[in-house]
Amino acid sequence: MVKADVVRRVRLETGISQGEAEDLINELLEIMRQTLESGDNLMVTNFGLFELKDKVARPGRDPKSKVEHRIDARRVISFHPAKTWREELNQ
């Protein structure tokens, strides 16, 4: 499923126009992006937790050439599904 599919589903489920549905999804994604960029976690009840984690620099190796190099420090987004949702998925 891609963003256009989500916009279409929102439009069909709510009865709003295509443009309004697209604006709604864009605004939701922008709020999520801003929240994570500011360093705050984003928890959606009964869905899960999005959090920004800092990864430290570390040594790495190209598996093909075996050449060693340094993997730079970076920030990554991780997602942990809510317990109820995880249990439903595993039934």
LOMAR-668919 format. One record per residue: x, y, z of N, C-alpha, C in turn; residue in three letters. Coordinates in pm, whole numbers, plus 50000, padded with zeros to 5 digits. Layout:
BEGIN
XYZXYZXYZALA...
***
This chain:
BEGIN
500854988350000500005000050000500905012450000MET500575021749916501325034249906500425045649952VAL501005057549964500285069050015498985071749937LYS499015070349806497815072649725496705062949763ALA497065050649798496065040949843495455045049975ASP496275050350065495765054950195494815066750174VAL495195076050089494335087550059493005082850003VAL493025073249912491805067949853490915061449959ARG491535053550050490755046950157490125057150251ARG490885067550287490345078050374489175084950306VAL489325087750177488245094250101486995085650101ARG487165072750076486015063650069485375061450206LEU486175060350311485655057750445484975069950507GLU485455081950475484935093950540483975101950453THR484045100050321483185107650232483705121550200GLY484945124650240485505137750206486105137150066ILE486425148850012486955149349876488385143949871SER488825141049749490185136049728491215146149779GLN491005158849750491935169149794491985170449945GLY490805169750008490755170750154491435158650218GLU491225146850162491855134850215493365135550201ALA493835140550088495275141950067495875152150164GLU495165163450183495625173550279495685167850420ASP494695159850457494635153850589495825144450612LEU496095135750515497215126350527498545133850530ILE498685143850444499915151750442500155158750575ASN499095164350633499235171250762499585161450873GLU498955149750873499275139450972500745135450963LEU501225132850842502615128950823503575140050862LEU503205152450835504045163850872504125165351024GLU503025163451092503025164051239503895152951295ILE503795141151239504635129951284506105133151262MET506445138451146507825141851113508375152351207ARG507605162851231508045173651320508225168651463GLN507325160151508507415154751644508695146751660THR508965137951566510165129651574511435137951558LEU511425147551468512605156051448512935164151573GLU511925167651651512155175551772512715166851885SER512765153751862513315144651962512275138152050GLY511005141352028509925135352107509495122052046ASP509045112952132508455100552084507015103152044ASN506475094651960505095095951915504375082951945LEU503435083352039502695071352075501245072852030MET500785063151952499405062751908498755051051981VAL497825054152070497195043952153496595032952067THR496795020552107496315008452038496935006551899ASN497975014151869498685012351743500155009651769PHE500855019251832502255016951861503015029651894GLY504315027751911505215038551950506275040451842LEU506405052851795507485056751706508495064251790PHE509765060451781510775067651856512025069551773GLU512715080451802513955083851733515105079051820LEU516005071351762517145066051836518425070951771LYS519415073751856520725077751807521615065451800ASP522195063051684523145052051665524545058051669LYS525435051751742526815056651750527605051851627VAL528685058951598529565054651489530185041251525ALA530425033051425530985019751451531765014951331ARG532655005251353533394999751238532474990651157PRO532684990251028531904981650940532794975450835GLY532214966350758532994959650655532094956850536ARG532604959450416531904956050294531944940850281ASP530794934150279530824919550276531404913650148PRO531334921250040531844916049914533364917549905LYS533854929549932535294932049915536084930350044SER535394929050157536024927650289536784940150333LYS536594951250263537254963650300536544969550422VAL537334973150524536764978950644536594993950626GLU535534999350685535275013650682534475017350805HIS534315030250828533575035150944532155038350904ARG531195033350982529785036750962529505048651053ILE529105059850993528895072251068527735071051167ASP527775079451269526665080451363525445085651288ALA524285081351330523065085651262521875084151355ARG520755089651313519505088451386518575079651304ARG517875070651372516945061751304515605061951376VAL514545059151302513205058351360512885043651381ILE512455040351502512025026551528510545026751563SER509895015551538508465014151567508255001651651PHE507505003251758507144992051844505614991251846HIS505024980651790503564979751788503004978151929PRO501774982951948501094981552076500864966852105ALA500844963452233500704949452275499424943252219LYS498314950452225497044944852177497094942152027THR497704951251952497794949451808498744937951774TRP499854937151845500824926451823500174912851851ARG499384912051957498704899451990497694895551883GLU496974905451829496004902851720496714897651596GLU497864903451565498604899351445499144885051459LEU499434880751581500034867851603499024856751634ASN497754859351617496754848851640496554840251518GLN
***
